[in-house]
Amino acid sequence: FLSEFVPSTCPFSQKTLTNHLISSALSVLRVESHAKVVGRIVTLYTNGWSASNFHHFQGFSITTE
C-alpha cells in the first residue's frame, strides 16, 4: 500500500506499526484529549468487536459537558 503511493519508501513492518507508530499516535491523542477535558464531567465509551478474519478492533469515544 505505502509503496504504491510513495514508491521511494521502504514499507514498515507490523511490529514497527504496533510497537512504535500506533503507540506514538495514541500518546499524542491521550495528551490532547486530557487537555481538552480537564475539569469537566466526562463519559468514555468503548466498543470492541472481532472480524471474521480474527482481527480485533477497539473503538473509543469521549463525551463532555
N, CA, C and O atoms as a Tripos MOL2 file, in Angstrom:
@<TRIPOS>MOLECULE
protein
  260   259    65     0     0
PROTEIN
NO_CHARGES

@<TRIPOS>ATOM
      1 N           0.8210   -1.2030    0.0000 N.3       1 PHE1
      2 CA          0.0000    0.0000    0.0000 C.3       1 PHE1
      3 C           0.8560    1.2550    0.0000 C.2       1 PHE1
      4 O           0.6630    2.1430   -0.8300 O.2       1 PHE1
      5 N           1.8010    1.3310    0.9260 N.am      2 LEU2
      6 CA          2.6390    2.5180    1.0440 C.3       2 LEU2
      7 C           3.5080    2.7180   -0.1920 C.2       2 LEU2
      8 O           3.6300    3.8360   -0.6940 O.2       2 LEU2
      9 N           4.1050    1.6480   -0.6780 N.am      3 SER3
     10 CA          4.9910    1.7670   -1.8450 C.3       3 SER3
     11 C           4.2230    2.1320   -3.1180 C.2       3 SER3
     12 O           4.8160    2.6420   -4.0680 O.2       3 SER3
     13 N           2.9250    1.8790   -3.1460 N.am      4 GLU4
     14 CA          2.1170    2.2620   -4.3070 C.3       4 GLU4
     15 C           1.9930    3.7820   -4.4060 C.2       4 GLU4
     16 O           2.0250    4.3350   -5.5050 O.2       4 GLU4
     17 N           1.8510    4.4560   -3.2690 N.am      5 PHE5
     18 CA          1.6550    5.9020   -3.2610 C.3       5 PHE5
     19 C           2.9560    6.6840   -3.0950 C.2       5 PHE5
     20 O           3.0690    7.8100   -3.5780 O.2       5 PHE5
     21 N           3.9330    6.0930   -2.4150 N.am      6 VAL6
     22 CA          5.2380    6.7330   -2.2180 C.3       6 VAL6
     23 C           6.2900    5.7010   -2.5910 C.2       6 VAL6
     24 O           6.8210    5.0210   -1.7130 O.2       6 VAL6
     25 N           6.6020    5.5710   -3.8810 N.am      7 PRO7
     26 CA          7.4570    4.4800   -4.3650 C.3       7 PRO7
     27 C           8.8500    4.4260   -3.7420 C.2       7 PRO7
     28 O           9.4330    3.3440   -3.6700 O.2       7 PRO7
     29 N           9.4000    5.5370   -3.2930 N.am      8 SER8
     30 CA         10.7680    5.5380   -2.7670 C.3       8 SER8
     31 C          10.8620    5.0820   -1.3130 C.2       8 SER8
     32 O          11.9640    4.9810   -0.7730 O.2       8 SER8
     33 N           9.7270    4.8050   -0.6700 N.am      9 THR9
     34 CA          9.7630    4.4100    0.7410 C.3       9 THR9
     35 C           9.9070    2.9040    0.9090 C.2       9 THR9
     36 O           9.5550    2.1210    0.0270 O.2       9 THR9
     37 N          10.4240    2.5330    2.0470 N.am     10 CYS10
     38 CA         10.5130    1.1240    2.4260 C.3      10 CYS10
     39 C           9.3540    0.8430    3.3820 C.2      10 CYS10
     40 O           9.2470    1.5110    4.4100 O.2      10 CYS10
     41 N           8.4930   -0.1110    3.0810 N.am     11 PRO11
     42 CA          7.3490   -0.3790    3.9600 C.3      11 PRO11
     43 C           7.8070   -0.7850    5.3620 C.2      11 PRO11
     44 O           8.7990   -1.4960    5.5200 O.2      11 PRO11
     45 N           7.0750   -0.3270    6.3710 N.am     12 PHE12
     46 CA          7.4010   -0.6910    7.7420 C.3      12 PHE12
     47 C           6.7320   -2.0160    8.0920 C.2      12 PHE12
     48 O           5.7440   -2.4150    7.4760 O.2      12 PHE12
     49 N           7.2880   -2.6780    9.0830 N.am     13 SER13
     50 CA          6.7820   -3.9900    9.4830 C.3      13 SER13
     51 C           5.5650   -3.8430   10.3950 C.2      13 SER13
     52 O           5.2880   -2.7590   10.9090 O.2      13 SER13
     53 N           4.8470   -4.9390   10.5860 N.am     14 GLN14
     54 CA          3.7120   -4.9540   11.5020 C.3      14 GLN14
     55 C           4.1870   -4.6640   12.9230 C.2      14 GLN14
     56 O           3.4870   -4.0010   13.6890 O.2      14 GLN14
     57 N           5.3680   -5.1530   13.2750 N.am     15 LYS15
     58 CA          5.9300   -4.9080   14.6080 C.3      15 LYS15
     59 C           6.1960   -3.4160   14.8110 C.2      15 LYS15
     60 O           5.8880   -2.8720   15.8710 O.2      15 LYS15
     61 N           6.7640   -2.7560   13.8080 N.am     16 THR16
     62 CA          7.0160   -1.3140   13.8980 C.3      16 THR16
     63 C           5.7070   -0.5570   14.0160 C.2      16 THR16
     64 O           5.5940    0.3720   14.8150 O.2      16 THR16
     65 N           4.7230   -0.9450   13.2310 N.am     17 LEU17
     66 CA          3.4150   -0.3010   13.2850 C.3      17 LEU17
     67 C           2.8030   -0.4370   14.6740 C.2      17 LEU17
     68 O           2.3330    0.5460   15.2460 O.2      17 LEU17
     69 N           2.8070   -1.6510   15.2160 N.am     18 THR18
     70 CA          2.1830   -1.9190   16.5060 C.3      18 THR18
     71 C           2.9490   -1.3040   17.6690 C.2      18 THR18
     72 O           2.3520   -0.6620   18.5340 O.2      18 THR18
     73 N           4.2560   -1.4920   17.6970 N.am     19 ASN19
     74 CA          5.0450   -1.0910   18.8650 C.3      19 ASN19
     75 C           5.4970    0.3620   18.8590 C.2      19 ASN19
     76 O           5.8280    0.9000   19.9150 O.2      19 ASN19
     77 N           5.5210    1.0020   17.7120 N.am     20 HIS20
     78 CA          6.0590    2.3570   17.6640 C.3      20 HIS20
     79 C           5.0750    3.3790   17.1000 C.2      20 HIS20
     80 O           4.7640    4.3660   17.7670 O.2      20 HIS20
     81 N           4.5850    3.1580   15.8960 N.am     21 LEU21
     82 CA          3.7630    4.1770   15.2400 C.3      21 LEU21
     83 C           2.4120    4.3640   15.9270 C.2      21 LEU21
     84 O           2.0140    5.4920   16.2190 O.2      21 LEU21
     85 N           1.7100    3.2710   16.1830 N.am     22 ILE22
     86 CA          0.3990    3.3810   16.8290 C.3      22 ILE22
     87 C           0.5450    3.8780   18.2590 C.2      22 ILE22
     88 O          -0.2210    4.7390   18.6920 O.2      22 ILE22
     89 N           1.5230    3.3480   19.0050 N.am     23 SER23
     90 CA          1.6950    3.7880   20.3950 C.3      23 SER23
     91 C           2.0760    5.2650   20.4690 C.2      23 SER23
     92 O           1.6440    5.9590   21.3900 O.2      23 SER23
     93 N           2.8690    5.7560   19.5280 N.am     24 SER24
     94 CA          3.2180    7.1820   19.4960 C.3      24 SER24
     95 C           1.9890    8.0380   19.1990 C.2      24 SER24
     96 O           1.7770    9.0710   19.8340 O.2      24 SER24
     97 N           1.1850    7.6050   18.2390 N.am     25 ALA25
     98 CA         -0.0300    8.3450   17.8960 C.3      25 ALA25
     99 C          -1.0020    8.3640   19.0750 C.2      25 ALA25
    100 O          -1.6240    9.3920   19.3430 O.2      25 ALA25
    101 N          -1.1400    7.2470   19.7780 N.am     26 LEU26
    102 CA         -2.0350    7.1880   20.9330 C.3      26 LEU26
    103 C          -1.5420    8.0770   22.0670 C.2      26 LEU26
    104 O          -2.3510    8.6750   22.7750 O.2      26 LEU26
    105 N          -0.2460    8.1730   22.2470 N.am     27 SER27
    106 CA          0.3060    9.0570   23.2800 C.3      27 SER27
    107 C          -0.0730   10.5100   23.0050 C.2      27 SER27
    108 O          -0.4620   11.2370   23.9190 O.2      27 SER27
    109 N           0.0400   10.9240   21.7620 N.am     28 VAL28
    110 CA         -0.3350   12.2890   21.3840 C.3      28 VAL28
    111 C          -1.8280   12.5060   21.6000 C.2      28 VAL28
    112 O          -2.2250   13.5290   22.1580 O.2      28 VAL28
    113 N          -2.6580   11.5630   21.1690 N.am     29 LEU29
    114 CA         -4.1080   11.6900   21.3440 C.3      29 LEU29
    115 C          -4.4950   11.7430   22.8150 C.2      29 LEU29
    116 O          -5.3900   12.5000   23.1900 O.2      29 LEU29
    117 N          -3.8320   10.9480   23.6530 N.am     30 ARG30
    118 CA         -4.1300   10.9310   25.0830 C.3      30 ARG30
    119 C          -3.8510   12.2990   25.7060 C.2      30 ARG30
    120 O          -4.6730   12.8050   26.4700 O.2      30 ARG30
    121 N          -2.7160   12.8960   25.3920 N.am     31 VAL31
    122 CA         -2.3570   14.2070   25.9420 C.3      31 VAL31
    123 C          -3.3370   15.2750   25.4590 C.2      31 VAL31
    124 O          -3.8080   16.0880   26.2540 O.2      31 VAL31
    125 N          -3.6450   15.2780   24.1670 N.am     32 GLU32
    126 CA         -4.5740   16.2670   23.6160 C.3      32 GLU32
    127 C          -5.9710   16.1110   24.2100 C.2      32 GLU32
    128 O          -6.6130   17.1060   24.5450 O.2      32 GLU32
    129 N          -6.4450   14.8790   24.3430 N.am     33 SER33
    130 CA         -7.7760   14.6300   24.9040 C.3      33 SER33
    131 C          -7.8400   15.0800   26.3540 C.2      33 SER33
    132 O          -8.8080   15.7160   26.7700 O.2      33 SER33
    133 N          -6.8180   14.7530   27.1150 N.am     34 HIS34
    134 CA         -6.7930   15.1400   28.5250 C.3      34 HIS34
    135 C          -6.8100   16.6580   28.6700 C.2      34 HIS34
    136 O          -7.5150   17.1820   29.5320 O.2      34 HIS34
    137 N          -6.0600   17.3640   27.8560 N.am     35 ALA35
    138 CA         -6.0160   18.8270   27.9240 C.3      35 ALA35
    139 C          -7.3810   19.4460   27.6160 C.2      35 ALA35
    140 O          -7.7270   20.4830   28.1820 O.2      35 ALA35
    141 N          -8.1490   18.8340   26.7420 N.am     36 LYS36
    142 CA         -9.4480   19.3800   26.3550 C.3      36 LYS36
    143 C         -10.5400   19.1110   27.3830 C.2      36 LYS36
    144 O         -11.5190   19.8560   27.4330 O.2      36 LYS36
    145 N         -10.4060   18.0720   28.2050 N.am     37 VAL37
    146 CA        -11.4920   17.6940   29.1050 C.3      37 VAL37
    147 C         -11.1840   17.9330   30.5780 C.2      37 VAL37
    148 O         -12.0360   17.6680   31.4260 O.2      37 VAL37
    149 N         -10.0000   18.4220   30.9030 N.am     38 VAL38
    150 CA         -9.6380   18.6120   32.3060 C.3      38 VAL38
    151 C         -10.6400   19.5570   32.9800 C.2      38 VAL38
    152 O         -10.9440   20.6250   32.4480 O.2      38 VAL38
    153 N         -11.1470   19.1630   34.1420 N.am     39 GLY39
    154 CA        -12.1120   19.9520   34.8890 C.3      39 GLY39
    155 C         -13.5500   19.7810   34.4480 C.2      39 GLY39
    156 O         -14.4280   20.4700   34.9680 O.2      39 GLY39
    157 N         -13.8210   18.9050   33.5280 N.am     40 ARG40
    158 CA        -15.1820   18.6860   33.0310 C.3      40 ARG40
    159 C         -15.6780   17.3020   33.4240 C.2      40 ARG40
    160 O         -14.8930   16.4270   33.7880 O.2      40 ARG40
    161 N         -16.9800   17.1180   33.3460 N.am     41 ILE41
    162 CA        -17.5720   15.7950   33.5370 C.3      41 ILE41
    163 C         -17.4090   15.0420   32.2240 C.2      41 ILE41
    164 O         -17.7740   15.5470   31.1620 O.2      41 ILE41
    165 N         -16.8630   13.8400   32.2990 N.am     42 VAL42
    166 CA        -16.5020   13.0890   31.0980 C.3      42 VAL42
    167 C         -17.1330   11.7060   31.1360 C.2      42 VAL42
    168 O         -17.1540   11.0510   32.1770 O.2      42 VAL42
    169 N         -17.6450   11.2690   29.9940 N.am     43 THR43
    170 CA        -18.0960    9.8920   29.8140 C.3      43 THR43
    171 C         -17.2740    9.2840   28.6910 C.2      43 THR43
    172 O         -17.1710    9.8520   27.6030 O.2      43 THR43
    173 N         -16.6930    8.1320   28.9620 N.am     44 LEU44
    174 CA        -15.8840    7.4330   27.9620 C.3      44 LEU44
    175 C         -16.6330    6.1770   27.5350 C.2      44 LEU44
    176 O         -17.0070    5.3530   28.3690 O.2      44 LEU44
    177 N         -16.8450    6.0380   26.2420 N.am     45 TYR45
    178 CA        -17.4940    4.8630   25.6770 C.3      45 TYR45
    179 C         -16.4460    4.0200   24.9670 C.2      45 TYR45
    180 O         -15.5240    4.5480   24.3460 O.2      45 TYR45
    181 N         -16.5970    2.7310   25.0620 N.am     46 THR46
    182 CA        -15.7110    1.8360   24.3250 C.3      46 THR46
    183 C         -16.5310    0.7040   23.7270 C.2      46 THR46
    184 O         -17.5370    0.2840   24.2990 O.2      46 THR46
    185 N         -16.0990    0.2210   22.5860 N.am     47 ASN47
    186 CA        -16.7840   -0.8740   21.9110 C.3      47 ASN47
    187 C         -15.7290   -1.7200   21.2210 C.2      47 ASN47
    188 O         -14.8720   -1.1920   20.5120 O.2      47 ASN47
    189 N         -15.7850   -3.0020   21.4210 N.am     48 GLY48
    190 CA        -14.8320   -3.8960   20.7800 C.3      48 GLY48
    191 C         -15.5550   -4.9410   19.9560 C.2      48 GLY48
    192 O         -16.6640   -5.3540   20.2960 O.2      48 GLY48
    193 N         -14.9360   -5.3620   18.8890 N.am     49 TRP49
    194 CA        -15.5140   -6.4030   18.0570 C.3      49 TRP49
    195 C         -14.4160   -7.1410   17.3200 C.2      49 TRP49
    196 O         -13.2980   -6.6470   17.1780 O.2      49 TRP49
    197 N         -14.7520   -8.3190   16.8570 N.am     50 SER50
    198 CA        -13.8110   -9.1520   16.1050 C.3      50 SER50
    199 C         -14.3710   -9.4090   14.7180 C.2      50 SER50
    200 O         -15.5560   -9.7000   14.5560 O.2      50 SER50
    201 N         -13.5130   -9.2990   13.7290 N.am     51 ALA51
    202 CA        -13.9090   -9.5630   12.3520 C.3      51 ALA51
    203 C         -13.7790  -11.0540   12.0610 C.2      51 ALA51
    204 O         -13.1970  -11.8000   12.8480 O.2      51 ALA51
    205 N         -14.3180  -11.4760   10.9410 N.am     52 SER52
    206 CA        -14.2630  -12.8950   10.5820 C.3      52 SER52
    207 C         -12.8450  -13.3600   10.2710 C.2      52 SER52
    208 O         -12.5840  -14.5630   10.2360 O.2      52 SER52
    209 N         -11.9250  -12.4210   10.0440 N.am     53 ASN53
    210 CA        -10.5340  -12.7890    9.7610 C.3      53 ASN53
    211 C          -9.6670  -12.7460   11.0280 C.2      53 ASN53
    212 O          -8.4410  -12.6830   10.9460 O.2      53 ASN53
    213 N         -10.3130  -12.7800   12.1890 N.am     54 PHE54
    214 CA         -9.6550  -12.8200   13.5010 C.3      54 PHE54
    215 C          -8.9180  -11.5290   13.8500 C.2      54 PHE54
    216 O          -8.0660  -11.5350   14.7380 O.2      54 PHE54
    217 N          -9.2240  -10.4310   13.1770 N.am     55 HIS55
    218 CA         -8.6900   -9.1370   13.5860 C.3      55 HIS55
    219 C          -9.6240   -8.5640   14.6440 C.2      55 HIS55
    220 O         -10.8440   -8.6570   14.5130 O.2      55 HIS55
    221 N          -9.0650   -7.9840   15.6700 N.am     56 HIS56
    222 CA         -9.8500   -7.4370   16.7690 C.3      56 HIS56
    223 C          -9.7320   -5.9160   16.7540 C.2      56 HIS56
    224 O          -8.6400   -5.3710   16.5900 O.2      56 HIS56
    225 N         -10.8530   -5.2440   16.9250 N.am     57 PHE57
    226 CA        -10.9000   -3.7870   16.8660 C.3      57 PHE57
    227 C         -11.4620   -3.2450   18.1670 C.2      57 PHE57
    228 O         -12.3230   -3.8690   18.7880 O.2      57 PHE57
    229 N         -10.9740   -2.0860   18.5780 N.am     58 GLN58
    230 CA        -11.4520   -1.4240   19.7810 C.3      58 GLN58
    231 C         -11.6770    0.0390   19.4410 C.2      58 GLN58
    232 O         -10.7640    0.7190   18.9730 O.2      58 GLN58
    233 N         -12.8940    0.5280   19.6760 N.am     59 GLY59
    234 CA        -13.2090    1.9240   19.3960 C.3      59 GLY59
    235 C         -13.4830    2.6750   20.6840 C.2      59 GLY59
    236 O         -14.0160    2.1040   21.6360 O.2      59 GLY59
    237 N         -13.1190    3.9570   20.7240 N.am     60 PHE60
    238 CA        -13.3220    4.7910   21.9030 C.3      60 PHE60
    239 C         -13.9940    6.0900   21.5020 C.2      60 PHE60
    240 O         -13.7620    6.6130   20.4120 O.2      60 PHE60
    241 N         -14.8300    6.6070   22.3950 N.am     61 SER61
    242 CA        -15.4770    7.8920   22.1810 C.3      61 SER61
    243 C         -15.5660    8.6090   23.5240 C.2      61 SER61
    244 O         -15.8680    7.9850   24.5410 O.2      61 SER61
    245 N         -15.3050    9.9130   23.5340 N.am     62 ILE62
    246 CA        -15.3620   10.7140   24.7570 C.3      62 ILE62
    247 C         -16.4520   11.7640   24.5910 C.2      62 ILE62
    248 O         -16.5100   12.4510   23.5720 O.2      62 ILE62
    249 N         -17.3200   11.8850   25.6040 N.am     63 THR63
    250 CA        -18.3520   12.9070   25.6280 C.3      63 THR63
    251 C         -18.1370   13.7670   26.8700 C.2      63 THR63
    252 O         -17.8860   13.2380   27.9530 O.2      63 THR63
    253 N         -18.2350   15.0950   26.7200 N.am     64 THR64
    254 CA        -18.0740   16.0010   27.8570 C.3      64 THR64
    255 C         -19.2460   16.9550   27.9310 C.2      64 THR64
    256 O         -19.9580   17.1700   26.9490 O.2      64 THR64
    257 N         -19.4340   17.5210   29.1000 N.am     65 GLU65
    258 CA        -20.4580   18.5530   29.2780 C.3      65 GLU65
    259 C         -19.8100   19.9060   29.2050 C.2      65 GLU65
    260 O         -20.4910   20.9240   29.3290 O.2      65 GLU65
@<TRIPOS>BOND
     1     1     2 1
     2     2     3 1
     3     3     4 2
     4     3     5 am
     5     5     6 1
     6     6     7 1
     7     7     8 2
     8     7     9 am
     9     9    10 1
    10    10    11 1
    11    11    12 2
    12    11    13 am
    13    13    14 1
    14    14    15 1
    15    15    16 2
    16    15    17 am
    17    17    18 1
    18    18    19 1
    19    19    20 2
    20    19    21 am
    21    21    22 1
    22    22    23 1
    23    23    24 2
    24    23    25 am
    25    25    26 1
    26    26    27 1
    27    27    28 2
    28    27    29 am
    29    29    30 1
    30    30    31 1
    31    31    32 2
    32    31    33 am
    33    33    34 1
    34    34    35 1
    35    35    36 2
    36    35    37 am
    37    37    38 1
    38    38    39 1
    39    39    40 2
    40    39    41 am
    41    41    42 1
    42    42    43 1
    43    43    44 2
    44    43    45 am
    45    45    46 1
    46    46    47 1
    47    47    48 2
    48    47    49 am
    49    49    50 1
    50    50    51 1
    51    51    52 2
    52    51    53 am
    53    53    54 1
    54    54    55 1
    55    55    56 2
    56    55    57 am
    57    57    58 1
    58    58    59 1
    59    59    60 2
    60    59    61 am
    61    61    62 1
    62    62    63 1
    63    63    64 2
    64    63    65 am
    65    65    66 1
    66    66    67 1
    67    67    68 2
    68    67    69 am
    69    69    70 1
    70    70    71 1
    71    71    72 2
    72    71    73 am
    73    73    74 1
    74    74    75 1
    75    75    76 2
    76    75    77 am
    77    77    78 1
    78    78    79 1
    79    79    80 2
    80    79    81 am
    81    81    82 1
    82    82    83 1
    83    83    84 2
    84    83    85 am
    85    85    86 1
    86    86    87 1
    87    87    88 2
    88    87    89 am
    89    89    90 1
    90    90    91 1
    91    91    92 2
    92    91    93 am
    93    93    94 1
    94    94    95 1
    95    95    96 2
    96    95    97 am
    97    97    98 1
    98    98    99 1
    99    99   100 2
   100    99   101 am
   101   101   102 1
   102   102   103 1
   103   103   104 2
   104   103   105 am
   105   105   106 1
   106   106   107 1
   107   107   108 2
   108   107   109 am
   109   109   110 1
   110   110   111 1
   111   111   112 2
   112   111   113 am
   113   113   114 1
   114   114   115 1
   115   115   116 2
   116   115   117 am
   117   117   118 1
   118   118   119 1
   119   119   120 2
   120   119   121 am
   121   121   122 1
   122   122   123 1
   123   123   124 2
   124   123   125 am
   125   125   126 1
   126   126   127 1
   127   127   128 2
   128   127   129 am
   129   129   130 1
   130   130   131 1
   131   131   132 2
   132   131   133 am
   133   133   134 1
   134   134   135 1
   135   135   136 2
   136   135   137 am
   137   137   138 1
   138   138   139 1
   139   139   140 2
   140   139   141 am
   141   141   142 1
   142   142   143 1
   143   143   144 2
   144   143   145 am
   145   145   146 1
   146   146   147 1
   147   147   148 2
   148   147   149 am
   149   149   150 1
   150   150   151 1
   151   151   152 2
   152   151   153 am
   153   153   154 1
   154   154   155 1
   155   155   156 2
   156   155   157 am
   157   157   158 1
   158   158   159 1
   159   159   160 2
   160   159   161 am
   161   161   162 1
   162   162   163 1
   163   163   164 2
   164   163   165 am
   165   165   166 1
   166   166   167 1
   167   167   168 2
   168   167   169 am
   169   169   170 1
   170   170   171 1
   171   171   172 2
   172   171   173 am
   173   173   174 1
   174   174   175 1
   175   175   176 2
   176   175   177 am
   177   177   178 1
   178   178   179 1
   179   179   180 2
   180   179   181 am
   181   181   182 1
   182   182   183 1
   183   183   184 2
   184   183   185 am
   185   185   186 1
   186   186   187 1
   187   187   188 2
   188   187   189 am
   189   189   190 1
   190   190   191 1
   191   191   192 2
   192   191   193 am
   193   193   194 1
   194   194   195 1
   195   195   196 2
   196   195   197 am
   197   197   198 1
   198   198   199 1
   199   199   200 2
   200   199   201 am
   201   201   202 1
   202   202   203 1
   203   203   204 2
   204   203   205 am
   205   205   206 1
   206   206   207 1
   207   207   208 2
   208   207   209 am
   209   209   210 1
   210   210   211 1
   211   211   212 2
   212   211   213 am
   213   213   214 1
   214   214   215 1
   215   215   216 2
   216   215   217 am
   217   217   218 1
   218   218   219 1
   219   219   220 2
   220   219   221 am
   221   221   222 1
   222   222   223 1
   223   223   224 2
   224   223   225 am
   225   225   226 1
   226   226   227 1
   227   227   228 2
   228   227   229 am
   229   229   230 1
   230   230   231 1
   231   231   232 2
   232   231   233 am
   233   233   234 1
   234   234   235 1
   235   235   236 2
   236   235   237 am
   237   237   238 1
   238   238   239 1
   239   239   240 2
   240   239   241 am
   241   241   242 1
   242   242   243 1
   243   243   244 2
   244   243   245 am
   245   245   246 1
   246   246   247 1
   247   247   248 2
   248   247   249 am
   249   249   250 1
   250   250   251 1
   251   251   252 2
   252   251   253 am
   253   253   254 1
   254   254   255 1
   255   255   256 2
   256   255   257 am
   257   257   258 1
   258   258   259 1
   259   259   260 2
@<TRIPOS>SUBSTRUCTURE
     1 PHE1         2 RESIDUE 1 A PHE
     2 LEU2         6 RESIDUE 1 A LEU
     3 SER3        10 RESIDUE 1 A SER
     4 GLU4        14 RESIDUE 1 A GLU
     5 PHE5        18 RESIDUE 1 A PHE
     6 VAL6        22 RESIDUE 1 A VAL
     7 PRO7        26 RESIDUE 1 A PRO
     8 SER8        30 RESIDUE 1 A SER
     9 THR9        34 RESIDUE 1 A THR
    10 CYS10       38 RESIDUE 1 A CYS
    11 PRO11       42 RESIDUE 1 A PRO
    12 PHE12       46 RESIDUE 1 A PHE
    13 SER13       50 RESIDUE 1 A SER
    14 GLN14       54 RESIDUE 1 A GLN
    15 LYS15       58 RESIDUE 1 A LYS
    16 THR16       62 RESIDUE 1 A THR
    17 LEU17       66 RESIDUE 1 A LEU
    18 THR18       70 RESIDUE 1 A THR
    19 ASN19       74 RESIDUE 1 A ASN
    20 HIS20       78 RESIDUE 1 A HIS
    21 LEU21       82 RESIDUE 1 A LEU
    22 ILE22       86 RESIDUE 1 A ILE
    23 SER23       90 RESIDUE 1 A SER
    24 SER24       94 RESIDUE 1 A SER
    25 ALA25       98 RESIDUE 1 A ALA
    26 LEU26      102 RESIDUE 1 A LEU
    27 SER27      106 RESIDUE 1 A SER
    28 VAL28      110 RESIDUE 1 A VAL
    29 LEU29      114 RESIDUE 1 A LEU
    30 ARG30      118 RESIDUE 1 A ARG
    31 VAL31      122 RESIDUE 1 A VAL
    32 GLU32      126 RESIDUE 1 A GLU
    33 SER33      130 RESIDUE 1 A SER
    34 HIS34      134 RESIDUE 1 A HIS
    35 ALA35      138 RESIDUE 1 A ALA
    36 LYS36      142 RESIDUE 1 A LYS
    37 VAL37      146 RESIDUE 1 A VAL
    38 VAL38      150 RESIDUE 1 A VAL
    39 GLY39      154 RESIDUE 1 A GLY
    40 ARG40      158 RESIDUE 1 A ARG
    41 ILE41      162 RESIDUE 1 A ILE
    42 VAL42      166 RESIDUE 1 A VAL
    43 THR43      170 RESIDUE 1 A THR
    44 LEU44      174 RESIDUE 1 A LEU
    45 TYR45      178 RESIDUE 1 A TYR
    46 THR46      182 RESIDUE 1 A THR
    47 ASN47      186 RESIDUE 1 A ASN
    48 GLY48      190 RESIDUE 1 A GLY
    49 TRP49      194 RESIDUE 1 A TRP
    50 SER50      198 RESIDUE 1 A SER
    51 ALA51      202 RESIDUE 1 A ALA
    52 SER52      206 RESIDUE 1 A SER
    53 ASN53      210 RESIDUE 1 A ASN
    54 PHE54      214 RESIDUE 1 A PHE
    55 HIS55      218 RESIDUE 1 A HIS
    56 HIS56      222 RESIDUE 1 A HIS
    57 PHE57      226 RESIDUE 1 A PHE
    58 GLN58      230 RESIDUE 1 A GLN
    59 GLY59      234 RESIDUE 1 A GLY
    60 PHE60      238 RESIDUE 1 A PHE
    61 SER61      242 RESIDUE 1 A SER
    62 ILE62      246 RESIDUE 1 A ILE
    63 THR63      250 RESIDUE 1 A THR
    64 THR64      254 RESIDUE 1 A THR
    65 GLU65      258 RESIDUE 1 A GLU
